[in-house]
């Protein structure tokens, strides 16, 4: 029997004050407590854990294409510090005065940038997220096909670093479905055997590279540069979740983040990998409404 993919109850665009477009989608309960999801890379607004669970817990999940992904216009020279302004305009258009954030993978820095500058953010849950590259205990974020000196190059010559990354993942633009065939730890392989998750993931990656792989390359470089976020002065509740079998972001990054953010809310799941946000969404979503 064919399975129909989950659909958002809103899939729209916002025209920002500077004329750029911002693609976004809403999932779960239309009147629920708002939660912004900061996707990883490559991903898009179509990345959404089980909408039925989201609705059952009374959440309205807001997913957004970062600049250059999906339906969102590119933003030349963008920085982590630019993202909160886009989020602020979107939340104002939706009538949202306060909200929580859940971030996945390289969406973590964007979530923390919002938490550092927006008083409307009252809770952040980081799932399988990267730590700052300047943190002593942090492993460098690895990009398929990248040279070992990529982290240094991201600081000294970011344009060249972006070009290297874009070249190494150029195949994504022509064959985005191949992303699902990349080697993964067993927990993530099992996750992708679920028809709903596989369809969601396929739609996410296809939409991520709708405009090419440049946004993906920019995201990777920004994660490898100093973030410029005062992590030890964030005035909101923070939880960290990570799978011990994560093959994309090492579990050491979770411990590093916990130390930098001064939080004891660290959940390490020994049985999960990078797909923890999908495998444990009921528990993670419950943390958001704790």
Secondary structure, 3 states (H helix, E strand, C coil): CCCCCCCCCEEEEEECCCCCEEEEEEEECCCCEEEEEECCCCCCCCCCCCHHHHHHCCEEEEEECCCCCCCCCCCCCCCHHHHHHHHHHHHHHHCCCCEEEEEEHHHHHHHHHHHHHCCCEEEEEEECCCCCCCCCCCCCCCCCCCCCCHHHHHHHCHHHHHHHHHHHCCHHHHCHHHHHHCCCCHHHHHHCCCHHHHHHHHHHHHHHCCCCCHHHHHHHHHHHCCCCCCHHHCCCEEEEEEECCCCCCCHHHHHHHHHHHCCCCEEEECCCCCCHHHHCHHHHHHHHCC
